[in-house]
Amino acid sequence: MPCGRFITFNWPQRFMDKVEKILERYKIYLGVKDVKLVVRPYKTRDAFTNLTSSPPTIYLNKHLIDDEEVVEYLLLREMIHIALHKYPQMRYGTPNLSYSDKFNSVLRFFVPEEKEEKTKEKIVKKLIEVNRRLQ
């Protein structure tokens, strides 16, 4: 049974299978019930979430989906936003912590800082490359 809803444009099955596994894993860990995933080309954005839609919608940059590590990082990051939005008094820290402290605490649980930095570098390099091609 699919764990997310997809808006697809002839995505390779292997990509959809990988995304399903990633979504299922983090949905269990973070307690997120359902998400919708949309992949579109963006010049400068890597990913973002519409928290007001039902279910929440994660938008991924089409130019970044060829790297599984990047996709996993972006999905995790956006699902943490969903979890913190739905459950503001989450068990991740105390109510005295700011949103960013809670977010970073959860992210660090899954992704070490060094790995996050390397992944962010990949994202920036790819977006620069894409923008050069579009000019």
PyMOL commands that place a pseudoatom at each C-alpha (Angstrom):
pseudoatom trace, name=CA, resn=MET, resi=1, chain=A, elem=C, hetatm=0, pos=[0.000, 0.000, 0.000]
pseudoatom trace, name=CA, resn=PRO, resi=2, chain=A, elem=C, hetatm=0, pos=[1.528, 3.325, -1.036]
pseudoatom trace, name=CA, resn=CYS, resi=3, chain=A, elem=C, hetatm=0, pos=[2.514, 5.605, 1.814]
pseudoatom trace, name=CA, resn=GLY, resi=4, chain=A, elem=C, hetatm=0, pos=[2.385, 8.846, -0.156]
pseudoatom trace, name=CA, resn=ARG, resi=5, chain=A, elem=C, hetatm=0, pos=[0.424, 10.277, -3.013]
pseudoatom trace, name=CA, resn=PHE, resi=6, chain=A, elem=C, hetatm=0, pos=[2.399, 11.140, -6.090]
pseudoatom trace, name=CA, resn=ILE, resi=7, chain=A, elem=C, hetatm=0, pos=[1.882, 13.525, -8.919]
pseudoatom trace, name=CA, resn=THR, resi=8, chain=A, elem=C, hetatm=0, pos=[3.976, 11.783, -11.509]
pseudoatom trace, name=CA, resn=PHE, resi=9, chain=A, elem=C, hetatm=0, pos=[5.231, 12.509, -14.981]
pseudoatom trace, name=CA, resn=ASN, resi=10, chain=A, elem=C, hetatm=0, pos=[6.608, 9.184, -16.194]
pseudoatom trace, name=CA, resn=TRP, resi=11, chain=A, elem=C, hetatm=0, pos=[9.009, 8.808, -13.296]
pseudoatom trace, name=CA, resn=PRO, resi=12, chain=A, elem=C, hetatm=0, pos=[11.172, 5.728, -13.424]
pseudoatom trace, name=CA, resn=GLN, resi=13, chain=A, elem=C, hetatm=0, pos=[9.749, 2.949, -11.261]
pseudoatom trace, name=CA, resn=ARG, resi=14, chain=A, elem=C, hetatm=0, pos=[13.059, 2.623, -9.407]
pseudoatom trace, name=CA, resn=PHE, resi=15, chain=A, elem=C, hetatm=0, pos=[12.787, 6.271, -8.318]
pseudoatom trace, name=CA, resn=MET, resi=16, chain=A, elem=C, hetatm=0, pos=[9.238, 5.792, -7.088]
pseudoatom trace, name=CA, resn=ASP, resi=17, chain=A, elem=C, hetatm=0, pos=[10.213, 2.617, -5.212]
pseudoatom trace, name=CA, resn=LYS, resi=18, chain=A, elem=C, hetatm=0, pos=[13.116, 4.377, -3.480]
pseudoatom trace, name=CA, resn=VAL, resi=19, chain=A, elem=C, hetatm=0, pos=[10.949, 7.339, -2.530]
pseudoatom trace, name=CA, resn=GLU, resi=20, chain=A, elem=C, hetatm=0, pos=[8.235, 5.036, -1.162]
pseudoatom trace, name=CA, resn=LYS, resi=21, chain=A, elem=C, hetatm=0, pos=[10.784, 3.298, 1.076]
pseudoatom trace, name=CA, resn=ILE, resi=22, chain=A, elem=C, hetatm=0, pos=[12.216, 6.595, 2.303]
pseudoatom trace, name=CA, resn=LEU, resi=23, chain=A, elem=C, hetatm=0, pos=[8.771, 8.046, 2.998]
pseudoatom trace, name=CA, resn=GLU, resi=24, chain=A, elem=C, hetatm=0, pos=[7.595, 4.909, 4.790]
pseudoatom trace, name=CA, resn=ARG, resi=25, chain=A, elem=C, hetatm=0, pos=[10.668, 4.803, 7.020]
pseudoatom trace, name=CA, resn=TYR, resi=26, chain=A, elem=C, hetatm=0, pos=[10.477, 8.436, 8.101]
pseudoatom trace, name=CA, resn=LYS, resi=27, chain=A, elem=C, hetatm=0, pos=[6.695, 8.392, 8.432]
pseudoatom trace, name=CA, resn=ILE, resi=28, chain=A, elem=C, hetatm=0, pos=[7.096, 5.671, 11.042]
pseudoatom trace, name=CA, resn=TYR, resi=29, chain=A, elem=C, hetatm=0, pos=[9.930, 7.449, 12.865]
pseudoatom trace, name=CA, resn=LEU, resi=30, chain=A, elem=C, hetatm=0, pos=[8.272, 10.880, 12.837]
pseudoatom trace, name=CA, resn=GLY, resi=31, chain=A, elem=C, hetatm=0, pos=[4.621, 9.863, 13.184]
pseudoatom trace, name=CA, resn=VAL, resi=32, chain=A, elem=C, hetatm=0, pos=[3.541, 11.534, 9.946]
pseudoatom trace, name=CA, resn=LYS, resi=33, chain=A, elem=C, hetatm=0, pos=[0.417, 9.872, 8.581]
pseudoatom trace, name=CA, resn=ASP, resi=34, chain=A, elem=C, hetatm=0, pos=[0.246, 10.913, 4.953]
pseudoatom trace, name=CA, resn=VAL, resi=35, chain=A, elem=C, hetatm=0, pos=[2.054, 13.177, 2.523]
pseudoatom trace, name=CA, resn=LYS, resi=36, chain=A, elem=C, hetatm=0, pos=[1.694, 14.097, -1.099]
pseudoatom trace, name=CA, resn=LEU, resi=37, chain=A, elem=C, hetatm=0, pos=[4.801, 14.468, -3.245]
pseudoatom trace, name=CA, resn=VAL, resi=38, chain=A, elem=C, hetatm=0, pos=[5.132, 16.775, -6.244]
pseudoatom trace, name=CA, resn=VAL, resi=39, chain=A, elem=C, hetatm=0, pos=[8.266, 17.015, -8.378]
pseudoatom trace, name=CA, resn=ARG, resi=40, chain=A, elem=C, hetatm=0, pos=[8.725, 20.165, -10.450]
pseudoatom trace, name=CA, resn=PRO, resi=41, chain=A, elem=C, hetatm=0, pos=[11.673, 22.056, -11.889]
pseudoatom trace, name=CA, resn=TYR, resi=42, chain=A, elem=C, hetatm=0, pos=[12.801, 25.053, -9.844]
pseudoatom trace, name=CA, resn=LYS, resi=43, chain=A, elem=C, hetatm=0, pos=[15.726, 27.372, -10.474]
pseudoatom trace, name=CA, resn=THR, resi=44, chain=A, elem=C, hetatm=0, pos=[16.714, 28.058, -6.874]
pseudoatom trace, name=CA, resn=ARG, resi=45, chain=A, elem=C, hetatm=0, pos=[14.600, 25.959, -4.530]
pseudoatom trace, name=CA, resn=ASP, resi=46, chain=A, elem=C, hetatm=0, pos=[15.561, 22.470, -3.479]
pseudoatom trace, name=CA, resn=ALA, resi=47, chain=A, elem=C, hetatm=0, pos=[12.388, 21.468, -1.642]
pseudoatom trace, name=CA, resn=PHE, resi=48, chain=A, elem=C, hetatm=0, pos=[9.577, 22.983, 0.370]
pseudoatom trace, name=CA, resn=THR, resi=49, chain=A, elem=C, hetatm=0, pos=[6.337, 21.924, 2.012]
pseudoatom trace, name=CA, resn=ASN, resi=50, chain=A, elem=C, hetatm=0, pos=[2.801, 23.244, 1.840]
pseudoatom trace, name=CA, resn=LEU, resi=51, chain=A, elem=C, hetatm=0, pos=[1.592, 22.578, 5.371]
pseudoatom trace, name=CA, resn=THR, resi=52, chain=A, elem=C, hetatm=0, pos=[-1.910, 23.926, 4.737]
pseudoatom trace, name=CA, resn=SER, resi=53, chain=A, elem=C, hetatm=0, pos=[-2.847, 21.328, 2.130]
pseudoatom trace, name=CA, resn=SER, resi=54, chain=A, elem=C, hetatm=0, pos=[-4.434, 18.072, 3.172]
pseudoatom trace, name=CA, resn=PRO, resi=55, chain=A, elem=C, hetatm=0, pos=[-2.386, 15.929, 3.218]
pseudoatom trace, name=CA, resn=PRO, resi=56, chain=A, elem=C, hetatm=0, pos=[0.714, 18.160, 3.496]
pseudoatom trace, name=CA, resn=THR, resi=57, chain=A, elem=C, hetatm=0, pos=[2.485, 18.419, 0.134]
pseudoatom trace, name=CA, resn=ILE, resi=58, chain=A, elem=C, hetatm=0, pos=[6.227, 18.129, -0.321]
pseudoatom trace, name=CA, resn=TYR, resi=59, chain=A, elem=C, hetatm=0, pos=[7.600, 19.785, -3.461]
pseudoatom trace, name=CA, resn=LEU, resi=60, chain=A, elem=C, hetatm=0, pos=[10.956, 18.485, -4.716]
pseudoatom trace, name=CA, resn=ASN, resi=61, chain=A, elem=C, hetatm=0, pos=[13.117, 20.068, -7.369]
pseudoatom trace, name=CA, resn=LYS, resi=62, chain=A, elem=C, hetatm=0, pos=[13.129, 17.838, -10.458]
pseudoatom trace, name=CA, resn=HIS, resi=63, chain=A, elem=C, hetatm=0, pos=[16.788, 18.652, -11.072]
pseudoatom trace, name=CA, resn=LEU, resi=64, chain=A, elem=C, hetatm=0, pos=[17.836, 17.089, -7.760]
pseudoatom trace, name=CA, resn=ILE, resi=65, chain=A, elem=C, hetatm=0, pos=[16.087, 13.713, -7.885]
pseudoatom trace, name=CA, resn=ASP, resi=66, chain=A, elem=C, hetatm=0, pos=[18.910, 11.820, -9.566]
pseudoatom trace, name=CA, resn=ASP, resi=67, chain=A, elem=C, hetatm=0, pos=[20.899, 11.562, -6.318]
pseudoatom trace, name=CA, resn=GLU, resi=68, chain=A, elem=C, hetatm=0, pos=[19.330, 9.223, -3.766]
pseudoatom trace, name=CA, resn=GLU, resi=69, chain=A, elem=C, hetatm=0, pos=[21.229, 10.754, -0.825]
pseudoatom trace, name=CA, resn=VAL, resi=70, chain=A, elem=C, hetatm=0, pos=[19.948, 14.228, -1.723]
pseudoatom trace, name=CA, resn=VAL, resi=71, chain=A, elem=C, hetatm=0, pos=[16.372, 12.976, -2.128]
pseudoatom trace, name=CA, resn=GLU, resi=72, chain=A, elem=C, hetatm=0, pos=[16.492, 11.230, 1.233]
pseudoatom trace, name=CA, resn=TYR, resi=73, chain=A, elem=C, hetatm=0, pos=[17.875, 14.325, 2.965]
pseudoatom trace, name=CA, resn=LEU, resi=74, chain=A, elem=C, hetatm=0, pos=[15.256, 16.612, 1.387]
pseudoatom trace, name=CA, resn=LEU, resi=75, chain=A, elem=C, hetatm=0, pos=[12.360, 14.278, 2.202]
pseudoatom trace, name=CA, resn=LEU, resi=76, chain=A, elem=C, hetatm=0, pos=[13.554, 13.879, 5.780]
pseudoatom trace, name=CA, resn=ARG, resi=77, chain=A, elem=C, hetatm=0, pos=[13.970, 17.624, 6.213]
pseudoatom trace, name=CA, resn=GLU, resi=78, chain=A, elem=C, hetatm=0, pos=[10.488, 18.368, 4.892]
pseudoatom trace, name=CA, resn=MET, resi=79, chain=A, elem=C, hetatm=0, pos=[8.892, 15.563, 6.914]
pseudoatom trace, name=CA, resn=ILE, resi=80, chain=A, elem=C, hetatm=0, pos=[10.453, 16.992, 10.083]
pseudoatom trace, name=CA, resn=HIS, resi=81, chain=A, elem=C, hetatm=0, pos=[8.769, 20.299, 9.256]
pseudoatom trace, name=CA, resn=ILE, resi=82, chain=A, elem=C, hetatm=0, pos=[5.455, 18.464, 8.859]
pseudoatom trace, name=CA, resn=ALA, resi=83, chain=A, elem=C, hetatm=0, pos=[5.898, 16.606, 12.154]
pseudoatom trace, name=CA, resn=LEU, resi=84, chain=A, elem=C, hetatm=0, pos=[6.825, 19.763, 14.069]
pseudoatom trace, name=CA, resn=HIS, resi=85, chain=A, elem=C, hetatm=0, pos=[3.918, 21.653, 12.538]
pseudoatom trace, name=CA, resn=LYS, resi=86, chain=A, elem=C, hetatm=0, pos=[1.361, 18.950, 13.351]
pseudoatom trace, name=CA, resn=TYR, resi=87, chain=A, elem=C, hetatm=0, pos=[2.692, 18.270, 16.817]
pseudoatom trace, name=CA, resn=PRO, resi=88, chain=A, elem=C, hetatm=0, pos=[4.230, 21.525, 18.096]
pseudoatom trace, name=CA, resn=GLN, resi=89, chain=A, elem=C, hetatm=0, pos=[4.756, 20.190, 21.623]
pseudoatom trace, name=CA, resn=MET, resi=90, chain=A, elem=C, hetatm=0, pos=[6.610, 17.166, 20.303]
pseudoatom trace, name=CA, resn=ARG, resi=91, chain=A, elem=C, hetatm=0, pos=[8.628, 14.918, 22.496]
pseudoatom trace, name=CA, resn=TYR, resi=92, chain=A, elem=C, hetatm=0, pos=[11.747, 16.178, 20.685]
pseudoatom trace, name=CA, resn=GLY, resi=93, chain=A, elem=C, hetatm=0, pos=[13.098, 18.434, 23.384]
pseudoatom trace, name=CA, resn=THR, resi=94, chain=A, elem=C, hetatm=0, pos=[11.188, 20.574, 25.812]
pseudoatom trace, name=CA, resn=PRO, resi=95, chain=A, elem=C, hetatm=0, pos=[8.498, 23.183, 25.138]
pseudoatom trace, name=CA, resn=ASN, resi=96, chain=A, elem=C, hetatm=0, pos=[11.122, 25.828, 26.000]
pseudoatom trace, name=CA, resn=LEU, resi=97, chain=A, elem=C, hetatm=0, pos=[13.143, 25.060, 22.864]
pseudoatom trace, name=CA, resn=SER, resi=98, chain=A, elem=C, hetatm=0, pos=[12.649, 27.199, 19.767]
pseudoatom trace, name=CA, resn=TYR, resi=99, chain=A, elem=C, hetatm=0, pos=[11.366, 25.683, 16.544]
pseudoatom trace, name=CA, resn=SER, resi=100, chain=A, elem=C, hetatm=0, pos=[14.832, 25.712, 15.000]
pseudoatom trace, name=CA, resn=ASP, resi=101, chain=A, elem=C, hetatm=0, pos=[16.344, 24.021, 18.069]
pseudoatom trace, name=CA, resn=LYS, resi=102, chain=A, elem=C, hetatm=0, pos=[13.725, 21.260, 17.884]
pseudoatom trace, name=CA, resn=PHE, resi=103, chain=A, elem=C, hetatm=0, pos=[14.203, 20.936, 14.128]
pseudoatom trace, name=CA, resn=ASN, resi=104, chain=A, elem=C, hetatm=0, pos=[17.993, 20.683, 14.394]
pseudoatom trace, name=CA, resn=SER, resi=105, chain=A, elem=C, hetatm=0, pos=[17.724, 18.223, 17.262]
pseudoatom trace, name=CA, resn=VAL, resi=106, chain=A, elem=C, hetatm=0, pos=[15.569, 15.855, 15.212]
pseudoatom trace, name=CA, resn=LEU, resi=107, chain=A, elem=C, hetatm=0, pos=[17.664, 16.312, 12.069]
pseudoatom trace, name=CA, resn=ARG, resi=108, chain=A, elem=C, hetatm=0, pos=[20.882, 15.546, 13.984]
pseudoatom trace, name=CA, resn=PHE, resi=109, chain=A, elem=C, hetatm=0, pos=[19.309, 12.333, 15.249]
pseudoatom trace, name=CA, resn=PHE, resi=110, chain=A, elem=C, hetatm=0, pos=[19.101, 11.088, 11.644]
pseudoatom trace, name=CA, resn=VAL, resi=111, chain=A, elem=C, hetatm=0, pos=[21.879, 12.977, 9.838]
pseudoatom trace, name=CA, resn=PRO, resi=112, chain=A, elem=C, hetatm=0, pos=[25.297, 13.906, 11.248]
pseudoatom trace, name=CA, resn=GLU, resi=113, chain=A, elem=C, hetatm=0, pos=[26.325, 17.499, 10.653]
pseudoatom trace, name=CA, resn=GLU, resi=114, chain=A, elem=C, hetatm=0, pos=[29.219, 16.531, 8.341]
pseudoatom trace, name=CA, resn=LYS, resi=115, chain=A, elem=C, hetatm=0, pos=[26.919, 14.485, 6.109]
pseudoatom trace, name=CA, resn=GLU, resi=116, chain=A, elem=C, hetatm=0, pos=[24.394, 17.312, 5.995]
pseudoatom trace, name=CA, resn=GLU, resi=117, chain=A, elem=C, hetatm=0, pos=[27.081, 19.767, 4.898]
pseudoatom trace, name=CA, resn=LYS, resi=118, chain=A, elem=C, hetatm=0, pos=[28.245, 17.446, 2.100]
pseudoatom trace, name=CA, resn=THR, resi=119, chain=A, elem=C, hetatm=0, pos=[24.660, 16.958, 0.949]
pseudoatom trace, name=CA, resn=LYS, resi=120, chain=A, elem=C, hetatm=0, pos=[24.009, 20.714, 0.972]
pseudoatom trace, name=CA, resn=GLU, resi=121, chain=A, elem=C, hetatm=0, pos=[27.156, 21.228, -1.119]
pseudoatom trace, name=CA, resn=LYS, resi=122, chain=A, elem=C, hetatm=0, pos=[25.863, 18.713, -3.674]
pseudoatom trace, name=CA, resn=ILE, resi=123, chain=A, elem=C, hetatm=0, pos=[22.530, 20.548, -3.805]
pseudoatom trace, name=CA, resn=VAL, resi=124, chain=A, elem=C, hetatm=0, pos=[24.144, 23.952, -4.331]
pseudoatom trace, name=CA, resn=LYS, resi=125, chain=A, elem=C, hetatm=0, pos=[26.504, 22.633, -7.029]
pseudoatom trace, name=CA, resn=LYS, resi=126, chain=A, elem=C, hetatm=0, pos=[23.623, 21.004, -8.888]
pseudoatom trace, name=CA, resn=LEU, resi=127, chain=A, elem=C, hetatm=0, pos=[21.454, 24.139, -8.713]
pseudoatom trace, name=CA, resn=ILE, resi=128, chain=A, elem=C, hetatm=0, pos=[24.340, 26.278, -9.989]
pseudoatom trace, name=CA, resn=GLU, resi=129, chain=A, elem=C, hetatm=0, pos=[24.876, 23.834, -12.842]
pseudoatom trace, name=CA, resn=VAL, resi=130, chain=A, elem=C, hetatm=0, pos=[21.167, 23.851, -13.719]
pseudoatom trace, name=CA, resn=ASN, resi=131, chain=A, elem=C, hetatm=0, pos=[21.024, 27.647, -13.719]
pseudoatom trace, name=CA, resn=ARG, resi=132, chain=A, elem=C, hetatm=0, pos=[24.059, 27.879, -15.978]
pseudoatom trace, name=CA, resn=ARG, resi=133, chain=A, elem=C, hetatm=0, pos=[22.371, 25.551, -18.458]
pseudoatom trace, name=CA, resn=LEU, resi=134, chain=A, elem=C, hetatm=0, pos=[19.163, 27.609, -18.387]
pseudoatom trace, name=CA, resn=GLN, resi=135, chain=A, elem=C, hetatm=0, pos=[20.914, 30.880, -19.235]
for i in range(1, 135): cmd.bond("trace and resi %d" % i, "trace and resi %d" % (i + 1))
show_as sticks, trace
zoom trace
